[in-house]
């Protein structure tokens, strides 16, 4: 779970785009036998965005 200050973003779309990129990054670097689940809580509204579980792909190096 990641808590963000949404006033630092241009809009809700930017928060969602950041979440998509972070979710992809986490799934790329999680080991093959792990799953990741990203939850972003936007402050001050308290809005929760949940991404679906992602299977770890292992580090790409």
Rosetta silent file (secondary structure, phi, psi, omega in degrees, C-alpha in Angstrom):
SEQUENCE: XXXXXXXXXXXXXXXXXXXXXXXXXXXXXXXXXXXXXXXXXXXXXXXXXXXXXXXXXXXXX
SCORE:     score description
SCORE:     0.000 S_00000001
   1 L     0.000  128.857 -179.409    0.000    0.000    0.000 S_00000001
   2 E  -118.361  130.183  177.403    1.370    3.366   -1.087 S_00000001
   3 E  -105.153  124.981 -177.351    0.006    6.659    0.247 S_00000001
   4 E  -120.455  148.756  170.842    0.411    9.638   -2.101 S_00000001
   5 E   -87.335  101.005 -173.710   -0.265   13.346   -1.816 S_00000001
   6 H   -69.346  -13.907  177.463   -2.481   13.730   -4.882 S_00000001
   7 H   -71.048  -13.375  178.765   -2.148   17.524   -4.803 S_00000001
   8 H   -86.597   -3.609  178.372    1.402   17.036   -6.139 S_00000001
   9 L  -107.445  156.369 -178.811    0.024   15.494   -9.355 S_00000001
  10 L   -68.471  -26.054 -179.322   -1.672   17.368  -12.209 S_00000001
  11 L  -177.748 -179.762 -179.295   -4.803   15.221  -11.874 S_00000001
  12 H   -63.954  -31.442  178.429   -6.255   11.795  -11.128 S_00000001
  13 H   -63.230  -36.023  178.012   -5.037   10.528  -14.497 S_00000001
  14 H   -68.576  -37.237  177.034   -1.455   11.235  -13.501 S_00000001
  15 H   -64.032  -42.716  179.887   -1.904    9.300  -10.254 S_00000001
  16 H   -66.189  -41.261  177.702   -3.303    6.359  -12.218 S_00000001
  17 H   -62.736  -42.992  176.369   -0.469    6.494  -14.762 S_00000001
  18 H   -59.616  -42.304  178.563    2.081    6.558  -11.931 S_00000001
  19 H   -63.289  -40.900  178.207    0.332    3.537  -10.412 S_00000001
  20 H   -61.400  -44.446 -179.794    0.428    1.645  -13.712 S_00000001
  21 H   -67.083  -42.017  179.377    4.158    2.263  -14.056 S_00000001
  22 H   -65.395  -40.578  178.630    4.861    1.354  -10.418 S_00000001
  23 H   -61.951  -42.964  178.345    2.776   -1.821  -10.709 S_00000001
  24 H   -64.108  -44.376  178.855    4.712   -2.868  -13.810 S_00000001
  25 H   -59.290  -47.003 -178.683    8.050   -2.109  -12.132 S_00000001
  26 H   -62.925  -40.164 -179.769    7.141   -4.150   -9.048 S_00000001
  27 H   -69.817  -30.953  177.949    6.026   -7.147  -11.113 S_00000001
  28 H   -68.857  -34.938 -174.529    9.243   -7.040  -13.159 S_00000001
  29 H   -99.417   -4.391  173.682   11.470   -7.117  -10.090 S_00000001
  30 L   -76.455  145.046  179.567    9.483   -9.566   -7.954 S_00000001
  31 L   -66.599  162.007 -171.238   10.872  -13.088   -8.076 S_00000001
  32 L   -58.739  -32.069 -175.641    9.107  -15.635  -10.247 S_00000001
  33 L   -94.311   18.638  179.262    7.300  -17.370   -7.370 S_00000001
  34 L  -119.305  157.517  172.376    5.763  -14.164   -5.915 S_00000001
  35 E  -117.688  149.270  174.822    2.698  -12.056   -6.636 S_00000001
  36 E  -118.888  149.784  174.485    2.397   -8.308   -6.146 S_00000001
  37 L  -138.773  117.415 -178.285   -0.715   -6.263   -5.426 S_00000001
  38 L   -97.811  131.648  172.993   -0.501   -2.490   -5.572 S_00000001
  39 E  -127.014  124.375  176.201   -2.884   -0.278   -3.618 S_00000001
  40 E  -111.820  128.726  175.604   -2.553    3.490   -3.871 S_00000001
  41 E  -109.418  117.999  179.873   -4.315    5.718   -1.354 S_00000001
  42 E   -88.070  127.619  176.077   -4.603    9.327   -2.512 S_00000001
  43 E  -106.041  144.837   10.808   -4.463   11.945    0.218 S_00000001
  44 L   -90.660   -0.942 -175.247   -6.263   14.109    1.267 S_00000001
  45 L   -72.683  -28.227 -177.665   -9.321   12.460   -0.376 S_00000001
  46 L    81.579    8.222 -179.928   -8.571    8.940    0.894 S_00000001
  47 E   -64.933  132.926 -179.999   -9.476    7.429   -2.509 S_00000001
  48 E  -106.610  131.581  173.579   -8.122    3.886   -2.900 S_00000001
  49 E  -118.479  127.980 -177.270   -7.031    2.488   -6.247 S_00000001
  50 E  -118.677  128.167  175.930   -6.313   -1.236   -6.384 S_00000001
  51 L   -95.808  150.866  178.815   -4.469   -2.928   -9.230 S_00000001
  52 L   -64.875  157.389  177.084   -4.982   -6.626   -9.957 S_00000001
  53 L   -56.947  140.589  177.414   -2.471   -9.153   -8.676 S_00000001
  54 E  -121.904  133.746  177.161    0.610   -9.417  -10.879 S_00000001
  55 E   -76.955  134.349  177.997    2.787  -12.487  -11.142 S_00000001
  56 L   -62.934  140.625 -179.187    6.465  -11.790  -10.526 S_00000001
  57 L  -108.286   -5.651 -177.805    8.619  -12.035  -13.642 S_00000001
  58 L    81.714  153.236 -178.970   12.029  -12.001  -12.001 S_00000001
  59 L   -62.389  135.025 -176.089   14.710   -9.374  -12.444 S_00000001
  60 L   -79.843   23.280  179.049   15.408   -8.742  -16.157 S_00000001
  61 L  -123.370    0.000    0.000   19.177   -8.929  -15.749 S_00000001
